[in-house]
Amino acid sequence: MKILPVIDLLGGQVVHAVRGDRSRYRPLQTQLIGGSDPCNLAGALRTEFGWQSIYVADLDAIQGRPPNRAQIDQLLASEYDLWLDAGLTSLADAVYWSQIEVGGHRLRSIIVGLESLRSARELRSIVDGLGPERVVFSLDLRAGQPILGADDWDAPDTPMLVHAIAAAGIRRWIVLDLASVGGSAGTPTLGICRYLRQQLADAQITSGGGVRDLTDLRQLQCSGCDYALVATAIYQGRLTKADLAPFGH
């Protein structure tokens, strides 16, 4: 399993996410850098831990406001491999982000979030348009319950929802419980990650929300995860370089 560090962008700054309550997000404070500049933080993550790939959530775009293009462009220009969640609602949004190129670098992982997608029918179009290797689907949950941005999912429960998403051609998954983000209360996604691994043996599975320590990471690894999203435990120094050394970049 590999670690995927998280940068949450709001108003051009990195913020500390707290249980999905975006009204409570404040500029990040961490010993890794002074201030909350995303490029400085990305540089510290690369220098200190060797991470080149970063999960970026553009919280302005997710909330329907103009995206943090300047900061995203700077990160691309610095040759980071970004997994970007910019609140895609449609194929048009996906095409917009897929065509951005800065210094010869493009987004290789474009996230489609269950919370943001406005029509289930758009998902197949996005996968067909961008290719399944470039699309990552975020199964957005709150306390274990799916956050449905679209009302046309013909899926009365989470297992059926998983199969409907897989039928659209999704191979890369994020299981993200917003109620656990920044809460350092443990990882509630283990059961769904295990289910995904059992049902979709070749899927790429990433878990997000609640990682506290090495025990949580090992549990995610045993559940079949390929990646773990981690933010607070790194920025507060509870997971060190030595702790994370056994996990890949």
LINDACOR-V130633 format. One record per residue. N is the residue number from 0. RES is the residue in one small letter. PSI is psi in whole degrees, -180 to 180 (* if undefined). Layout:
[[N	RES	PSI] [N	RES	PSI]]
This chain:
[[0	m	144] [1	k	156] [2	i	135] [3	l	102] [4	p	153] [5	v	136] [6	i	116] [7	d	119] [8	l	132] [9	l	119] [10	g	33] [11	g	-1] [12	q	161] [13	v	133] [14	v	161] [15	h	114] [16	a	139] [17	v	99] [18	r	31] [19	g	3] [20	d	90] [21	r	-17] [22	s	-17] [23	r	-2] [24	y	132] [25	r	160] [26	p	137] [27	l	139] [28	q	121] [29	t	150] [30	q	-11] [31	l	-35] [32	i	163] [33	g	132] [34	g	-165] [35	s	36] [36	d	128] [37	p	-37] [38	c	-38] [39	n	-40] [40	l	-44] [41	a	-40] [42	g	-39] [43	a	-38] [44	l	-37] [45	r	-43] [46	t	-45] [47	e	-41] [48	f	-12] [49	g	14] [50	w	129] [51	q	-28] [52	s	136] [53	i	135] [54	y	124] [55	v	122] [56	a	114] [57	d	95] [58	l	-25] [59	d	-49] [60	a	-40] [61	i	-31] [62	q	13] [63	g	13] [64	r	170] [65	p	140] [66	p	166] [67	n	63] [68	r	-41] [69	a	-45] [70	q	-40] [71	i	-43] [72	d	-40] [73	q	-40] [74	l	-41] [75	l	-42] [76	a	-27] [77	s	10] [78	e	32] [79	y	146] [80	d	100] [81	l	134] [82	w	107] [83	l	126] [84	d	107] [85	a	30] [86	g	41] [87	l	131] [88	t	-17] [89	s	174] [90	l	-39] [91	a	-42] [92	d	-43] [93	a	-42] [94	v	-41] [95	y	-51] [96	w	-31] [97	s	-24] [98	q	-7] [99	i	131] [100	e	128] [101	v	117] [102	g	32] [103	g	5] [104	h	137] [105	r	166] [106	l	125] [107	r	-14] [108	s	105] [109	i	121] [110	i	133] [111	v	117] [112	g	137] [113	l	-35] [114	e	-35] [115	s	-32] [116	l	128] [117	r	-12] [118	s	130] [119	a	-31] [120	r	-24] [121	e	-24] [122	l	-46] [123	r	-39] [124	s	-39] [125	i	-45] [126	v	-44] [127	d	-36] [128	g	-38] [129	l	-23] [130	g	140] [131	p	-21] [132	e	-17] [133	r	-18] [134	v	131] [135	v	127] [136	f	128] [137	s	112] [138	l	91] [139	d	126] [140	l	157] [141	r	112] [142	a	41] [143	g	-7] [144	q	133] [145	p	139] [146	i	102] [147	l	111] [148	g	-21] [149	a	149] [150	d	12] [151	d	23] [152	w	122] [153	d	67] [154	a	101] [155	p	-13] [156	d	171] [157	t	-44] [158	p	-42] [159	m	-35] [160	l	-44] [161	v	-45] [162	h	-33] [163	a	-39] [164	i	-44] [165	a	-36] [166	a	-21] [167	a	-3] [168	g	10] [169	i	129] [170	r	-23] [171	r	127] [172	w	145] [173	i	129] [174	v	109] [175	l	115] [176	d	106] [177	l	-28] [178	a	-18] [179	s	-12] [180	v	128] [181	g	1] [182	g	-18] [183	s	44] [184	a	15] [185	g	169] [186	t	108] [187	p	2] [188	t	-1] [189	l	-44] [190	g	-44] [191	i	-38] [192	c	-42] [193	r	-42] [194	y	-45] [195	l	-45] [196	r	-39] [197	q	-39] [198	q	-31] [199	l	81] [200	a	-32] [201	d	5] [202	a	151] [203	q	122] [204	i	129] [205	t	136] [206	s	143] [207	g	141] [208	g	115] [209	g	1] [210	v	125] [211	r	-39] [212	d	-172] [213	l	-33] [214	t	-44] [215	d	-42] [216	l	-41] [217	r	-36] [218	q	-40] [219	l	-41] [220	q	-44] [221	c	-24] [222	s	-6] [223	g	12] [224	c	144] [225	d	-30] [226	y	154] [227	a	127] [228	l	129] [229	v	135] [230	a	-75] [231	t	-45] [232	a	-30] [233	i	-48] [234	y	-25] [235	q	2] [236	g	14] [237	r	-19] [238	l	120] [239	t	174] [240	k	-42] [241	a	-40] [242	d	-40] [243	l	-7] [244	a	-36] [245	p	-14] [246	f	143] [247	g	171] [248	h	*]]
